[in-house]
Amino acid sequence: MAPNGHVVVRLEFTSAFEMVDCVQVVADHVGRGVGLDDEAVHWMGVAIRESVINAIKHGNHGDAAKHVFVDFATIARGEALELMIRVRDEGEGFDPESIADPLACENILKGSGRGIFLVKSFMDDVRLQRAPEGGMEICMTKRLQPGTASHDPLKG
């Protein structure tokens, strides 16, 4: 995680779609714990589910020998607090610039290809990159409102 971040939760699991619901439960719990309202928790959950599904399907190609990693961390940026979620696979990776625009005329009727677009719509900042440990990672950030956490997220 980031050097100034505090890991709240770290998940590691095999490339099994059955794990998506488990990740959702954890994401909902973390989101509420840092003070997000129900709507923000829902849309953040959609972004995380989409990222985990992409990691299993496109990154690891469903290979049960490969793992998916999901980290949740709170990051202090001056007076502001952010929740950063990192989803990493163990796949070969891809060039993020090669992702087709889902709103382009030639792509509008395709049944897939909107995941990253949706993630970027629901989160405040999104970065796709090759992970230092190997594989691809998506780092998503959600800004938190000051004083909204039900408890100190840095203390668990």
Secondary structure, DSSP 4 states (H G I P E B T S, - for coil): --TTEEEEEEEEEES-TTHHHHHHHHHHHHHHHTT--HHHHHHHHHHHHHHHHHIIIIISTT-TTSEEEEEEEEEEETTEEEEEEEEE--S----GGG---TTSTTTTT-SS--HHHHHHHHSSEEEEEE-TTSSEEEEEEEEE-TT--SS-TTT-
